[in-house]
């Protein structure tokens, strides 16, 4: 996403120095900083923008992963039946792939510490903005964005780690204990409820691209309710998104990841990335292509920065119908060299590479699609199946609309992936899990989906013979670095 959210450089530097200390370190100067900082409308805007900036920021070596920059979707892909590691000399990624990871893992630590940096920035905004004399509509919208982002970060933390500290104030205790997961989920929903009451359904043309909306709050709330097993509330929130008229499916799957279509009708909420040469913006460039495209691509594009660190699992690739449009768009298996020769490579993930918008590949402006409209449709179908102990007409319509799109090859619908009908509860549930895998490769869904469906231990060995997750792998370990700073995080999650 090309700099649609601007950040005050002075604010970002000052508050980063505050937020980058240990998240739980109490300092009486913090409150003075808050009181003195918030003076104008621009201060409020900059405070909220600083939360967005954390979402896509990189960490320090060796991962450069941040939260959603890459660690989130790399972890969810490797610790599942979706991806395999090809980054030599990186045992922590190998351990994620083989479910031998331990509490000391830089990628898990990246997610934890950067999520709490974002939460700290959100708390800063939520505490400081109400005292500013400014337009009330803008004030409430900015507070809605801060609550949305805090709710999103807590939702992902609790799904990944279970009980986590629930820090809602800059004056929180120095070493808080872990809060029961149910309470963290409840707080995420409270934040999203506030967001729903204060976020706009859309922004004026050319404004607000990449910012949270009412649709994003409803969709994320639907996912929270789905995770908790509250089927009716999930259905209600999905219907709110579906009936809004603001979202839809692109006719051709290839259009989903076009740079020209970012923040289009299929995007419910994206994590934005900016241009590589924009030194003013605090947006980072994305590394989807660097991580995912094959090293041999230099034969087609001389000088390209493509490392092929993570690749698609062959088992996943083979589950697609060969004519499924998603397979063609998602994977690269042939390199066309400039000398006219071709090389066949194992399936690499190319979906984020817009050959028209960014023909040189390498670093990319492509956003990370945190919530896409097909996710809403499939959540809706899943909740209907659960609530009614079997698929309804509406559930079939939702999943079949996605299958119908996959049949379209850019010119016509092919006789593949027929509409589903006549399935039992369990058959439909299995079809949903498979459809989600085909649709959301490298979008950070797979580990979460396998855990929610209770299929992690069953599915992974099919794709990775000899790898057998245990029940305790339904949560990741609390990072040891955080336990060393805060012993109240003990006991560690079982199994670690």
Buried (B, 14 or more C-beta within 10 A) or exposed (E): BBBBBEBBEEBBEBBBEBBEEEBBEEEEEBEEBBEEBBBEBEBBBBBBBBBBBBBBBBBEEEBBBBBBBBBBBBBBBBBBBBBBBBBEEBEBBBBBBBBEBEBBBBBBBBBBBBBBBBBBBBBBBBBBBEEBEBEEEBBBBBBBBBBBBBBBBBBBBBBBBBBBBBBBEBBBEEBBEBBEBEEBBBBBBBBBBBBBEBBBEBBEEEEBBBBBBBBBBBBBBBBBBBBBEBBEBBBBBBBBBBEBEBBEBBEBBBBBBBBEBBBBBBBBBBBBBBBBEEEEBBBBBBBBBBBBBBBBBBBBBEEBBBBBBBBBBEBBBEBBBEBBBBBBBBBBBEBEBEEEEEBEBBBBBBBBBBEEBBEBBBBBBBBBBBBBBBBBBBBBBBBBBBBEEBBBEBBBBBBBBBBBBBBBBEEEEBEBBEEBEEBEEEBBBBBBBEBBBBBBBBBBBBBBBBBBBEBBBEBBEEBBEEBEBEEEBBBBBBBBBBBEBBEBBEEEBEEB
